[in-house]
Amino acid sequence: MQAVILAAGEGMRLRPLTDAIPKCLLKVGKKTILEHIFSQLPQEIHEVVLVVGHLKGEIKKQIGTSNGGRRIQYIEQTERLGTGHALSICKDVLNDSKFLVLMGDNLYFKKDIENCLRHDLCLLAQKLESPERFGVLRIEDGILRDIIESPKLSVGTLVNCGLYVLDKRIFDYPLVSIGLNEYGLPQTIVKMSNHHPVGIEKANFWLSINTVQDLKQADKYLKKIYV
């Protein structure tokens, strides 16, 4: 099975750290974010497709063409058009019907990924007391009906962790604009869920790293684990 890791972003909210270092290569604990992600991939994953953009040369230089026996293939997103577009440019290199998609700036737990892989289609989610920075899931009758990005009003506490099990049917659905010339993958998945059931797994561990404060908290947390 292949895994797609979306790592093309500029990490604007992490500047000046990301002026010279790609966001996915920032260190948390004793490893880079990408190294943490690779270490949690289940054995079913035999190849990783890395979508790169900002400082792509640094990523290729440090990561190379293989990791832990897994082949690494690079796809460049030349325009920052969102996560939906980032996955769409991988269509021709995804040889397996079922594949995993992860964000290159999030930390995940192997058991959660394994639980997701038990489904044909799946989304990883977690309950948060303060969900306003994330995409909040709206589920009705057990069906994913919507993912509301950064809601100003309380619409729920179950948020999208940016980890998906998908198959090539996702490419049958048009990209969904989320404004600012970006297309959102979660919104395309919502369209798909109207025709094909998307399972929801609850995360035991998940850290999203978007700001300097997120980075400091993740670093502090992981250093405790690996002491």
C-alpha positions as CSV (number, residue, x, y, z in Angstrom):
1,M,0.0,0.0,0.0
2,Q,1.1,3.6,-0.7
3,A,1.0,6.5,1.6
4,V,0.8,10.1,0.4
5,I,2.3,12.7,2.8
6,L,1.4,16.3,2.0
7,A,4.4,18.5,2.8
8,A,4.4,21.4,0.3
9,G,3.3,24.2,2.6
10,E,5.4,27.2,3.5
11,G,4.7,27.1,7.2
12,M,3.9,30.8,7.3
13,R,2.9,30.8,11.0
14,L,6.2,29.2,11.9
15,R,8.4,31.9,10.5
16,P,11.2,32.7,10.8
17,L,11.9,29.0,11.6
18,T,10.6,28.0,8.2
19,D,12.5,30.6,6.2
20,A,15.4,28.1,5.9
21,I,13.9,24.8,7.1
22,P,10.9,23.1,5.6
23,K,8.1,22.8,8.2
24,C,8.2,18.9,8.0
25,L,11.9,19.0,8.9
26,L,11.5,21.0,12.1
27,K,12.5,18.9,15.1
28,V,10.2,17.8,17.8
29,G,11.7,15.7,20.6
30,K,14.7,14.1,19.0
31,K,13.4,13.7,15.5
32,T,12.0,15.8,12.6
33,I,8.3,15.7,12.1
34,L,8.8,13.6,9.0
35,E,10.9,11.1,10.9
36,H,8.1,10.8,13.4
37,I,5.6,10.1,10.7
38,F,7.8,7.5,9.0
39,S,8.3,5.7,12.3
40,Q,4.6,5.3,12.8
41,L,3.7,4.0,9.3
42,P,2.4,0.4,9.5
43,Q,4.2,-2.4,7.7
44,E,1.5,-2.5,5.0
45,I,3.0,0.8,3.6
46,H,5.7,-0.1,1.0
47,E,6.0,3.3,-0.7
48,V,5.6,6.9,0.3
49,V,4.6,9.7,-2.2
50,L,5.9,13.0,-0.8
51,V,4.2,16.1,-2.1
52,V,6.8,18.8,-1.8
53,G,7.0,22.5,-2.7
54,H,8.6,25.0,-0.3
55,L,12.4,24.2,0.1
56,K,11.8,20.9,-1.7
57,G,15.6,20.5,-2.3
58,E,16.2,20.4,1.5
59,I,13.6,17.6,1.9
60,K,15.0,15.5,-0.9
61,K,18.5,16.0,0.4
62,Q,17.7,14.9,4.0
63,I,15.1,12.2,3.3
64,G,16.5,10.7,0.1
65,T,14.8,8.0,-2.0
66,S,14.1,5.4,0.7
67,N,13.3,5.2,4.4
68,G,13.0,2.0,6.4
69,G,13.0,-0.1,3.3
70,R,10.2,2.0,1.8
71,R,10.6,3.7,-1.6
72,I,10.1,7.4,-1.6
73,Q,8.7,9.2,-4.7
74,Y,8.5,13.0,-4.9
75,I,5.7,15.0,-6.5
76,E,6.1,18.8,-6.7
77,Q,3.1,21.1,-6.1
78,T,4.3,24.1,-8.0
79,E,1.2,26.2,-7.0
80,R,-0.2,26.3,-3.5
81,L,-3.7,25.4,-4.3
82,G,-4.6,23.4,-1.2
83,T,-4.8,19.8,0.0
84,G,-7.4,18.7,-2.6
85,H,-5.1,19.9,-5.4
86,A,-2.1,18.3,-3.8
87,L,-3.6,14.9,-3.8
88,S,-5.0,15.3,-7.3
89,I,-1.5,15.7,-8.8
90,C,-0.6,12.3,-7.3
91,K,-3.3,10.4,-9.3
92,D,-1.0,9.0,-11.9
93,V,1.5,7.6,-9.4
94,L,-1.0,5.9,-7.1
95,N,-0.9,2.3,-8.4
96,D,-2.8,0.7,-5.5
97,S,-6.6,1.2,-5.4
98,K,-6.5,1.9,-1.7
99,F,-4.0,4.4,-0.1
100,L,-3.2,6.4,3.0
101,V,-3.1,10.2,3.1
102,L,-1.4,12.1,5.9
103,M,-0.4,15.7,6.6
104,G,3.4,16.4,6.8
105,D,3.0,18.7,9.8
106,N,1.0,16.4,12.1
107,L,2.1,13.7,14.4
108,Y,0.2,10.4,14.5
109,F,0.2,7.1,16.4
110,K,0.7,3.8,14.6
111,K,-2.2,2.0,16.3
112,D,-4.6,4.8,15.1
113,I,-3.4,4.4,11.5
114,E,-3.8,0.6,11.8
115,N,-7.4,1.1,13.0
116,C,-8.1,3.3,10.1
117,L,-6.7,0.8,7.6
118,R,-9.3,-1.7,8.7
119,H,-11.9,0.4,6.8
120,D,-12.3,0.8,3.0
121,L,-12.6,4.5,3.5
122,C,-11.8,6.3,6.8
123,L,-11.1,9.6,8.5
124,L,-9.2,10.0,11.8
125,A,-10.8,12.4,14.3
126,Q,-10.3,13.6,17.8
127,K,-12.5,15.4,20.4
128,L,-11.2,18.8,21.4
129,E,-12.6,21.2,24.0
130,S,-11.4,24.1,21.8
131,P,-12.0,23.0,18.2
132,E,-12.1,26.5,16.6
133,R,-8.7,26.2,14.8
134,F,-9.6,23.0,13.0
135,G,-12.2,21.4,10.7
136,V,-15.2,20.2,12.8
137,L,-17.1,17.2,11.7
138,R,-20.9,17.2,11.3
139,I,-22.2,13.6,11.5
140,E,-25.9,12.7,11.0
141,D,-27.2,9.2,11.3
142,G,-23.6,7.9,11.4
143,I,-22.8,9.6,8.0
144,L,-20.2,12.3,7.5
145,R,-22.3,15.3,6.3
146,D,-19.8,18.2,6.5
147,I,-16.4,19.4,7.7
148,I,-16.7,23.0,8.8
149,E,-13.3,24.8,8.8
150,S,-12.4,27.0,11.8
151,P,-16.1,27.5,12.9
152,K,-16.8,30.8,14.7
153,L,-19.8,29.2,16.4
154,S,-19.9,25.9,18.3
155,V,-20.9,23.2,15.9
156,G,-19.3,20.3,17.7
157,T,-16.1,19.1,19.3
158,L,-15.0,16.2,16.9
159,V,-12.2,17.6,14.7
160,N,-10.5,16.3,11.5
161,C,-6.9,15.0,12.2
162,G,-6.0,15.2,8.5
163,L,-5.4,11.4,8.1
164,Y,-7.5,9.5,5.6
165,V,-7.8,6.1,4.0
166,L,-9.0,6.6,0.5
167,D,-9.2,4.9,-2.8
168,K,-9.2,6.0,-6.4
169,R,-12.9,6.9,-6.3
170,I,-11.9,10.2,-4.7
171,F,-10.7,11.3,-8.1
172,D,-14.2,10.9,-9.5
173,Y,-15.2,14.0,-7.5
174,P,-14.4,17.6,-8.6
175,L,-12.1,19.7,-6.4
176,V,-14.1,21.8,-3.9
177,S,-13.1,25.5,-3.5
178,I,-12.6,26.7,0.0
179,G,-11.7,30.3,-1.1
180,L,-8.4,32.1,-1.5
181,N,-7.7,30.0,-4.6
182,E,-7.5,26.8,-2.6
183,Y,-9.2,23.4,-2.9
184,G,-9.9,21.4,0.2
185,L,-9.4,17.6,0.4
186,P,-11.8,17.2,3.4
187,Q,-14.5,18.9,1.5
188,T,-14.0,16.5,-1.5
189,I,-14.2,13.6,1.0
190,V,-17.5,15.0,2.3
191,K,-18.9,14.8,-1.3
192,M,-17.6,11.3,-1.6
193,S,-19.3,10.3,1.7
194,N,-22.7,11.1,0.2
195,H,-22.3,8.0,-2.0
196,H,-19.7,5.8,-0.2
197,P,-19.6,5.3,3.6
198,V,-16.5,6.9,5.2
199,G,-15.6,5.4,8.6
200,I,-14.6,7.6,11.5
201,E,-11.9,6.4,13.9
202,K,-11.1,8.3,17.1
203,A,-7.4,9.1,17.7
204,N,-5.6,8.1,20.8
205,F,-2.8,10.5,20.0
206,W,-2.5,13.4,17.6
207,L,-0.5,16.6,17.5
208,S,-1.1,19.3,14.9
209,I,1.9,21.7,14.5
210,N,0.9,25.0,13.0
211,T,2.4,27.6,15.2
212,V,5.5,28.2,17.2
213,Q,3.5,27.5,20.4
214,D,2.3,24.1,18.9
215,L,6.0,23.3,18.2
216,K,7.1,24.1,21.7
217,Q,4.3,22.1,23.2
218,A,4.9,19.1,21.0
219,D,8.7,19.3,21.7
220,K,8.1,19.4,25.4
221,Y,5.6,16.5,25.3
222,L,7.8,14.2,23.2
223,K,11.0,14.9,25.2
224,K,9.1,13.5,28.2
225,I,8.2,10.4,26.3
226,Y,11.7,9.8,25.0
227,V,13.7,10.6,28.2
